[in-house]
Amino acid sequence: MGGPELESLIQMFARVPGLGPRSARRAVLKLLQNPAGRMLPLAQALVEAARAVRHCALCGNMDSRDPCTICADDKRDHAVICVVETVGDLWALERAHVYNGLYHVLGGSLSALGGTGPDDLNLAPLLDRVGAGDVLEVILALSATVDGASTAHYLVDRLAPSGVRVTRVAQGVPIGGALDVLDDGTLATALRARR
Ligand SMILES: [Zn+2]
């Protein structure tokens, strides 16, 4: 129905996380009702983001600037680094306005079952930054899972020689991946209760 262009567009939308075939069809229909006002601006924004957005070489965040806007911000506390698993976790903390230091995005967690080892994670830039000596505290905000815990243990071991203070956000708080769904108050409590 509707020809190959429409079919392939709906299929692409259906692969977007959070959308399925039904919502893909609904979204495409809605866009088609206003091609100039909705569809072309969306297409242009997709092209521009695909061309411009990169991983920050320092922290692993995604931004059109490198170093990213957060790393380049002089008003933030550059002596504290909060380690998270995903860019989504970073966004959740930023949305909550509970933290004013820098970040480091690992890009996942160690997983014996999933076959993710230290070489698969974005570790070297973190060790470099801490090794440079200006960082006073590293906060681990990793998921409360077996993988999150083993990643935390591994990081504590790797960071120990630097002498930097390593803290962890309150245990039992479902961070990492699920951090997105936490309300701001819970995030603030988790950060304050680090030890
Ligand atoms: Zn950055």
Boltz pocket constraint, residues with backbone or C-beta under 6 A from the ligand:
constraints:
  - pocket:
      binder: B
      contacts: [[A, 56], [A, 57], [A, 58], [A, 59], [A, 60], [A, 61], [A, 67], [A, 68], [A, 69], [A, 70], [A, 71], [A, 72], [A, 103]]
      max_distance: 6.0
